[in-house]
């Protein structure tokens, strides 16, 4: 199973880690750990995420208000990680990222 990350995903992750690190010293590292755990679960069980629309799925990050959006292409045995989304933001804004 291969994970492919869209360019903006890295920016989303870095921004969130920086933010949480300013809130509390080890919080950024804890957030990064939970995101990695979420990605591992997606990799191990790609069909477990709830279907958002079409072939796009989502999985919540444990302990933090973030969701990972991804697309699993069975034929390629590839997971495309599309977006790390701050779940408190309005969902209508998400549409422009998941086209």
N, C-alpha and C positions, 0 to 999 in steps of 0.2 A: 504494500500500500504506500502510495506516494502522496505527500502533502505539498501543494503549490500555493504560495501566499501571494495575493495581489499586493501591489506596491503600497497602497494606502494602509494596509493592515499594520505594517511595521510602524508607520507614523502614529496610528491609533494606540498601539501598544506602548510605544515610547512616551507619548503624551500622558497616558494614564499612569505609567510607572513614575514619571516625574511628579505628577500631581500627588499621588499617594505618598511618595517619599517626603514631600513637603508637609504633609499632614502628620506623619509619625515616621520616625527613622526606619523601622523595618517593614512598614506597611507596603512600600513599593515592591520589595522582594517577595512579600507574602502574596501580593496581587499577581506578580509574574509567575510564581509557583502555581497558583490556582488556574491561571490561564493555560500553563503547560499541562497541568493535569486534565483540563477540559479538552485540549487538543489530543492528548493521548487517548482519552475515552472516545473521541470522535474517530480517531484512527483505528482503534480496536473494534468499535461498533458503529460504523458510519450511518447505518439506517436507524439508529436509536433517537437521533434528533428529531424533534417535531417538524413536520412539513410547514414551511412558511408560505411558499407559493411555487408553482411549477416543480422544479427539481431542487429548489433551494430549501435547506433545512437550517434549524437553529438549535443551539444548545446553550443553556445558561451556565455562567461561570459561578461556581460555588462561592458563597460568602461575599460576593461583590455584585453591584447592579450592572453587570455587563452580559452581553449575549454574543456568541460567535455564530456568524452566518456562514454557511458553506454549501458547496454543491458537490455531490458524490456522483462521479461518472463510473458506472460499473464496468463498462467495456474497457476503459483505460486503467481501471483499478487506481483511480486518482481522486483525491479530495482537493477541491479548490477552496481555500479559505478566503472568503470575500470581504468580511468586515467584522471588526470588533466594535460592537455598538453599545454605547452608554444607554442602558435600558430605560432611563428616566426621560430621555428625549422623546419627542412626539414621533410616533411611527410613520407619519406621512413623509417625514424628512428622509426616512430610510430608502424609499423608493428610488431615488436618484442614484443610489449606490449599488443597487442590486438589479441593474438592467442587463 
